[in-house]
């Protein structure tokens, strides 16, 4: 799922407690109830997920159907924690979360506009988020909440999130048109002593986990996603990206590894997934501190882009934190343009001891 982090265990049945219901005077014509997601089978949510799939395709050129199918399977298990919004007798939105150890991830929140009020979707999502956040912040053992809400422009839910004590980080969803891109990049001569550029192999997992943890040490993105802070967390991140379709279908032929010749270590890495039949998405790119500012990031992007274009792909997308100015500059130089901004949100319980 788009939660995009680790193999997350679901809350145990009964964790959500009593069903919540509220009548919300958001507009004179809108009567809203917020109910426990576990009370509804997949068939009830299918129309909303179909509407969401259309938005993902239109706005981000992302085929959401694989994620929707996975979510529907979880819904039929009646174990997925979350809420649905019901307007005048019809389900118009939902929110869900998963959790791992002491961390909860709000995987998605989405609402369809009301027929009588096209602006109501953001209001419904706000109510859903308020219920989800209240539940998690009052749940024993949940000390951290993370989420990245790609479909909503930056600032949409700022007031709700800040009132709940969240830190908010603006992120960019960027796109490269592979038909017009120059795809230039890399060291002079196309090689570097001691390193070989190749595609991803299954036995790269361990080395990649060590590289990610080392590359993100002290990095802003380690605040947004705490998996980057350790080798174990980075390996969970990799497992989720490579094995599950939440961020598209992993494409080893387009993913690139800069490996030390004759050694198992990796100097740089780019992971790519297929999010639509003609669109690739960079799920991870990082370079060892030793090799930064030597053009390796541009080299990885150019080589991945050439492979995708030869395979008939039209575009390559990625996300980046706006404050990561060096990365943003690299992507601009490589031809990427910002298609949308969105929020990453993080909450930590006061007094929590960092490990």
Secondary structure as UniProt FT lines:
FT   TURN            2..3
FT   TURN            13..16
FT   TURN            28..29
FT   STRAND          32..36
FT   HELIX           37..39
FT   HELIX           42..60
FT   HELIX           65..77
FT   STRAND          82..87
FT   TURN            88..89
FT   STRAND          90..100
FT   TURN            101..102
FT   STRAND          103..111
FT   TURN            118..119
FT   HELIX           120..137
FT   TURN            140..141
FT   STRAND          144..149
FT   TURN            150..151
FT   TURN            154..157
FT   HELIX           158..163
FT   TURN            164..165
FT   STRAND          167..177
FT   TURN            178..180
FT   HELIX           188..190
FT   TURN            193..194
FT   STRAND          195..199
FT   HELIX           202..204
FT   HELIX           205..215
FT   TURN            216..218
FT   HELIX           221..224
FT   HELIX           226..229
FT   HELIX           231..243
FT   HELIX           245..247
FT   STRAND          249..250
FT   TURN            252..254
FT   STRAND          256..260
FT   TURN            261..262
FT   STRAND          266..276
FT   TURN            277..278
FT   STRAND          279..287
FT   HELIX           289..291
FT   TURN            292..293
FT   HELIX           296..310
FT   TURN            311..312
FT   STRAND          315..321
FT   TURN            322..323
FT   HELIX           325..333
FT   TURN            334..335
FT   STRAND          337..348
FT   TURN            350..351
//
